[in-house]
Amino acid sequence: MRVKFDDQIFVSQVRGGISSYFAWLVREFRSNACYNVEVTGLPVFSKTSGAHDALGSRPFPINILNRPRILSFANGLARSPRLRPDLVHSTYYNSRHLAKGHKRVMTVHDMSPEILPDKFALGDAHKYKAQQVTEADAILCVSETTKNDLLSYFPKISAPIFVTPLAVGDPFLGELPTVTSMLETPRTFVLFVGARFSYKGFDVFLKAFALLREDLDVGLVLVGGNPLDNLERQQIRALNLGKNFLHCSPTDADLATIYRRATVFVYPSFYEGFGLPILEALACSCPIVISNAPALLEVAGDAARVFPRGDERALAAEMLSVVDHAERTQVLQALGLNRVAEFSWQKTAELTRNAYQQVLG
């Protein structure tokens, strides 16, 4: 079967879980003919740095024009003529990309704007999702939690819904990567990975970390997200971390090194559709503390310490219970490796292929 992935996420996201998911899915389909999935119509130009190898794409040659609409237009002109696809797999929710005249599959990654509207000051980032799920021939959800949340907001969906969990790629599996000179992390540190939007619980995390610092001399490493704003810089300066603080945007290989060095990884989000950094941390034998958001519990299983969302004192206590107890760390590491083994891109690709087959009959 011929499947076209539209370029929505690849022309808008430089780095993130959604573009990583589609890049690994494309890589898996192209690497193994047994799936019987021919990927067609991939973008020639992409903003997603980690997806260039998987897609065979490249950055747009004029950086000032590196904008989604311009990139999509350039991709339309630059693509080689290909056979008509059997179906189109939408990579995001933009209404301009509705696949007229094709069977269409879409992936729902989360229901954050619907569940936490007060956390999105700029409005609903998924405002065309209702139209997309209504017109799709099949819907993929990255977790059972996301599927249940989707049905609670759109109970009249007629298309079949399939759960296709995410996984981690090679950089997070196997031996410790070579440590580069830029990764001079503190000897003992707490790790936070990803965007720091309000629903991610970063404020709660910083308050909890300040409480932890009252008991232990521990450093802080932040990975990814936008540059620190003035308020965040002030909050971090108030912690008197000195050289025990690092904010960086590493490659996946270097991020794996950071996970392996971290004393504990914390994921305090109020809501997620999946929580891919959890699997990354578990794959790298990093103990984790997570909020009790349903999707995070679903992904982590029994391999995490858990605190109630928004409770900084409970979070500080759970961090301390890991940092100050080597035996508990060892137990969490063993449970984590067992848990992450239940996820793979091969399984994700197989489940996705099965959904395609049902759509096409």
N, C-alpha and C positions, 0 to 999 in steps of 0.2 A: 504494500500500500504506500502511496506517496502522501507525505504529510508536510505541509508548509507551516513553519513557525513565523508569525508576523514579527516585525522588528520593534514593537513598542518599547519593551523594557530595555532593549540593547541600545536604543538611541537616547534614552533618558537617564539610565542609572549607570554611574561610573563603577560602583561596586556595591554589592548587597546580596541578601539572601535570595531574592527572586531571580535576578540575572544569573546567579550561581546555579540555582536549581535548573533553569532552562539550558545553561551551558553544559552541565553534566548530563542532562537528559539527551541532548543532541550528541554529545561525545559518545554516550553509551549506544545509541541507535546506530551511529556511523561506524562503530568499532566492531559490531557483531551482526553479521547477516542473518543470524537465526531469528531475530526479531521480525524480519520481513517488513521493516520500516525504512523507506527511502526518504531521507530528509531533503526537501527542496526549497528553493526560494530564500535561502539564508541571506542576511544583510551583508552587503559588501563593506559598508562603513558602520562602525560601532563605537559607542563611548565606553563600553564595558571593557576595561583593561584586562580582566581575567578571562574574558570570553573569546579573545582574538584567535587563539590556537584552536579552540573547539569549533568555532564558526568558520574559520578561514577568512575572517574579516580584518579590517585595519582601521586605524584612526582616520578621520577626515583630514585631508592635507592642509586645509586652511582653518586654524584653530578658532579664529573669530567667528566662523560660521558653524561651529560645532554645537548646533541646537537641534532639538528633536524634529521639528517640522522640516528643516533643511536637510537633515540626515535622511529622513524618510523619503523625501523627494529625490535626493541623490541616489538612494538605494533603488528606487523605482526605475531610474534611468540606467543605472549601472548593472542591474541584474542581467545575466544571460538568459535568453529565452529558454523556458523549461516546459515540460509537459504539465498539463493542468493537474493540480493536486486532487487527491481523493477527499481530503479534509484539511481544514486549517485549525491550528492550535493557537488560540489567542494568548499572548504573554502578559496582557494587562487589560484595563477596562475602558480605554479610550473609544468613544463612539465612532470616531473616524475609521476605525479598523474593523468594523463589523463586516464579516465575510459574506457578502452578497453572492448568492448562487452556489455556495459551497456548504457541505456538512461542516459543522463547527464544534470544536471542543474548547472549553475554557477552564483555567485553573483559578479557584478561589483560594487565596493565600491566608486571609484573615477577615474579620469583621470589625476591625478596630474603630473606624469612623461611626459605624452604626451603634456599637455598644458604648463607646466613650465619646459622644459628640462634643462634650465640653473640653476635651483634650485637643481638639483640632480647631485652632483659632482662625485658620484660613479657610475653613469649610470642609465639606466632605470630599476627600481625595478619591473616593470611589463612587462619585455621583452617577456614573453611567452603569454601575454594576447591575442595577435592577433590569435595565434593558438587555444587558449581556446575558444574564442568567435566564431571562424569559425566552430569548431567541436561540440559546445554545441547544445543540443536539445531545450533548453530554457535559457534565460538570465534574471536574476533579477537585477534591479537597485534600489539603496536605495533612489533615488530622481528623479524627472523629469529632474532636471539639469544634473544629471549623465547620464540619458538616452539620452538626447539631445547631450551631449558631446561625448558619445560613438558613436552615429550615425554620428556625424560630422567627426570622425576619421575612422570609419568602416562602410561606407554607404551601403555596399553590404551584411550586415548581413541578413541571411535568417531565423534564428530562431526567434520565438516570444519573445518579450521583455515585462517584467512586472515590474511595479514600486511597491516596497514593502518597505515603509518607516520604519525607526527604531523607538524605543520608549525607555522609561526609566523603570527601575525595581523598586521593592519595597523599597530598601533603600532610594530612593529619593522621595518617596510618603508618605503622612501621617504626623504623629507628628514628632517633633524635636527629633532626637536621643540623647542619653545620651552623654554629653560632657566629653571627656576624658582629663586627665591631660596633655597629649602631645600636645593638641590643644590650646595652649596659644597664640591665634591670637591677633594682634593689635585691638584696640577698633574700629577704622575706617580704612578700608583697601580696596584696589583694588585687584581683584583676576584674575590670569591667570592660566589656566589649560591645561596640555598636553605637547606634545613635542614642542621643540623650534627650529625646523629646519628652514632654511632660508625662505621658503614659508609660514611659520606660522606667519610671521610679528612681531616676538618678538623684533627685533631691533626698529621697528617703535613704538611698545608699550613702550619700555623703554624711548625713546626720548619724547614721549607724556607724560609719567608719570613724567619725570623730569620737564616738563613745568607745569604740574598740581601741583607739589610740590612747585612751585614758589608762588602759590596762597593759598594752603591748606596744613596743616600738616596731611598727610594721609599715612598709611602704605602700605606695599606690601606683598602679599602672592602668591608664586608660587607652583603649585601642579604638581607632576609627572615629566616626562621627565628624561633625563640623569642628572648626577651630573653637577653642574655649572662648566663651563670651566673657564680658567684664565681671558679671556676677559669679560665674564659675571660677574665674581666676582669683577673685577675692575670697571665695569659700575655701579654695585649696591653699591659698597663702595663709589663711587663718589656722590651718592644720600644722603649720611649721614643719613641713616635710623635708625641706632643703633638697638634697640630692636624691632623696628617697621617693621621687615622683617622676613619672615618664608619661607623656602623651605622644602616641605615634600612629602611623598608618602603614603597617608592614605588609609584605607579601604574605601569601598563605603559608609558605614554608617558614618564614620568620615568626608568623603568628603561632604556628605549631610549637616553635621553640619557647615562646612566651607562655603558652599554656603549660608546657612541661615544667617550666621554672616556677610557675605561680604556686603560692601556698594555698590559695583558694580562689575559685572563680564565683562571682556573684551575679545572679540574674534576677533583679528585683521588679521586673515589669508587672504592671497592673493587668495587662492583657497581651496575649500573642496568639497567632494562628498555629505556630509550631514551636519555634525557638531553636533554630539551627546551631547557634553557639553552644548550646547544651551538649549536643552530640560531638562537636569539635573538641570541647573540653574533656568529655569522657574518653574520647579516642586517644587523647594525649595524657591519660592518667592523672588528670587534674581534678581534685575534689571540688564539688559544687554545692552552693547554697542557692536555692531558688524560692521565689514567692509561690504561694498556693494557687496561682492562676491555672485554670484547668488544663490548657494545652501543655504547659510546662510540666505538670504532674504526669500527663499522658506520655510525654517524651522521655522524661527522666526515670520513670518507674520507681524502683526502690533505691536508686543510686544517688540520691541527693538528700541533703538536709533542707528542711522546708520551714518557712516562716509565713505568718499571715500578711497579705498585701498591705503595704502602708505602715507597718509596725516597725519603726526603726530600732526600738529596744530589743524586740524579738530577733531582728536581723543581726544586731550586734552580738547577741548571745549565741546565735548559731555560728557566726563567723569565728567567735572565740572558741566554740566547742570543737572546731576543726583545726584552727591555727595552733591551739594549745594541747592537742591530743594526737600524738603520732599514730596510735593504734587505730583511732577512728578514721584517720586519713587513709591508712592501708586498707581498711574495710571498704571505704567509699571507692578507692581506686579499683579494687577487685570487682565490686558490683558494677562500676562504670564500664569496665571492659566487657563484661558479660552483656550489659544492656546495649552498648553500641553495636555489638555483633549481630543484633537483631535487625539492623538497618543496613541496606546497601543500595547503590544505584542500580544494580542488576534487578533487584526486586522492584524498585520504583519503575524501571523501564518495562518490566514484564507486566505489572499492573496497568501501566499506561497503555501499552500495546493491546492488552485485553479490552480496555475501554474503547479504543479505536475500532477494534474488530466488532464489538457490539453495535457501534454507531453505523458501521458500514454493512452490517448484516452478513 
